[in-house]
Amino acid sequence: MHKLTLTPNFGGEADVFYAELIAAQAGLTDAAAADWLARLALILCNHIGDREVLRQAFALAHEHHD
């Protein structure tokens, strides 16, 4: 069984990645940003392709949902 990677995996540049993620949404309305994030999630889920890992990610996202 594959496991979801929970340790930082950005090559020491998590802050740079976060800035890029925010910049990619610049100028979008809240609704457009939500649509963009949904499309990005589907693209990345397809790239990952391992449904067990994706189920682990879904569960983790639910745990930390406010």
C-alpha positions, 0 to 999 in steps of 0.5 A, a space after each residue: 500500500 502506498 502512503 501519502 507523503 506528509 513531510 514537506 516535499 518542495 526541496 526546501 522552498 515551500 515559501 516560494 511554492 506558496 507564493 507561486 500558488 497565490 500569484 497564479 490566482 492573482 486577479 481572479 474573483 473568489 468564484 474564479 479562484 475556487 474554480 481554478 483550485 478545483 481544476 488544479 486539484 483534478 489535474 493533480 489527482 490525475 497525475 497522482 493516479 493512486 486512488 489509495 493515496 488520494 483517499 488518504 488525502 481526502 481523509 486528511 483534508 476532512 480532518 483539518 476542515 474548519 
